[in-house]
Amino acid sequence: MTGWDDNAGSETRPIGDVLDGLGIRATVNEGELVAGALVLLKVIDEDGDTRLSLAHSDGLGWIERAGMLRVAETLETTSTLGLAGD
């Protein structure tokens, strides 16, 4: 990993096709509304350098984003330990 990049110096664009291409799926039941999204991307550039990039949907405040990251970290940690399902 060579760096952290919050989309610095890059043109931003919709990434739905990128997420689809990676096979990203989520369970959203009928009647539920997805109110926001936070996406952490591992990006490999033309030189083979790797960076992380963070993107979020409009309307998410920093405290919501921080909370979502913390919950995701907790879920990932507990599922890795076999204490919770994916």
Phi, psi and omega in degrees: 000127183253349180179169177247135184216119177267059180064023183292133175070011182239151175282130178271149179206162175301144184239015179304318179294325178294314179296319177300316181296333178275356179078025180290128179227152176217154177266115175231116184278158178303135180091348177273151181239126174281114187263350180183162179213146176231125186236124175256120184249136169262117186242132176249121183275181184299333180274358181089002177285144182250139176220162173254143178226137182245130178230152179214159180284155177301145174093350177276122176282167183297326182289324175294317179297316179298318179296318179297319178297318181295316178296317179299318178298317179296314179298316181295319180294315181289326178289328177295326179278356180081017181268343180215155179276162177286000000 
